Amino acid sequence: MASDIISASGTYKMSATAGGEIEIVLESNPTTGYRWEILSSDLEKVGEEYVTDPDREGLCGAGGTQRYRFLCGTAGDHSVKFVYKREWEPEPIRQVTVEITVQ
């Protein structure tokens, strides 16, 4: 279920098994005011958590990862689109699309 950490804008491909879960891990630092937001998804989100980088735990302003878990219910091609932005700013600084092939 675990995946590599996504740290840059772009399109990423993943695969999963129908009925299983997939985890999408995005580099994040909420102390800057930036947050990940799901723009669209045709998969059911079943969990989300922020995890501080264990090497930097206790450091003021240290970043970490935002982890999303999705249920991969049916076979086929699916996608989840994210933006990384501050709530008060109109434009995101990062955009990520994850294309998931479920078999």
MINUTOR-691814 format. One record per residue (C-alpha): residue in one letter; x, y, z. Coordinates in steps of 0.001 Angstrom, whole numbers, plus 500000, padded with zeros to 6 digits. Example, Ala and Ser with C-alpha at 12.3 -4.5 7.8 and 13.67 -1.06 7.14 Angstrom:
% MINUTOR-691814
A512300495500507800 S513670498940507140 
***
This chain:
% MINUTOR-691814
M500000500000500000 A502830502477500708 S504098504673497913 D506993506992497203 I506724510565498458 I505488512954495773 S507296516277496074 A506796518028492714 S503962518968490394 G503147516462487695 T501315513299486783 Y502177510074488579 K501077506506487822 M500225503814490345 S498580500405490240 A496323498659492721 T494159495606493215 A490356495879493092 G488935495864496608 G492242496973498129 E493527500325499286 I496141502648497867 E498113505296499754 I499200508555498142 V501942510377500062 L502564514072499381 E505377516209500778 S503789518861502980 N504525521609505478 P501344523073506980 T503334525549509113 T503784527600505909 G500027527953505444 Y500010525603502461 R497642522639502498 W496822519841500077 E493289519859498730 I491613517144496664 L490244518765493514 S488653515612492134 S488645511895492738 D486642508959491477 L487901506790494363 E486515506770497895 K488828508432500432 V489033506243503549 G491731508032505505 E494011511040505756 E496778512017508155 Y499734514362508459 V503009512761509589 T505973514865510728 D509323513857509247 P510808511655512008 D514300513046511346 R513043516566512058 E510536515894514826 G510562518618517469 L512016521246515126 C509864524343514764 G508476524616511215 A509643521158510158 G507719519555507330 G506486516048506747 T503995514208504577 Q500255514306504006 R499011510741503514 Y495725509892501792 R494226506397501609 F491668505476498963 L489546502373498432 C490066500868494982 G486633499337494563 T486378498498490883 A488806497585488119 G489627500272485583 D491463503554485240 H490939506117487998 S492488509445488970 V492905511745491955 K493840515414491484 F495395517533494226 V496442521170494591 Y498825522604497198 K497799526107498121 R497111528637500807 E493432529112501521 W493601532875500938 E495538532699497665 P493758531946494381 E496492529918492664 P498184526723493865 I501970526390493879 R501761522668493043 Q499314520478491135 V499474516700491234 T497454514131489312 V497743510483490299 E496485508020487696 I495637504664489205 T495130501471487228 V493048499062489288 Q493092495385488274 
***
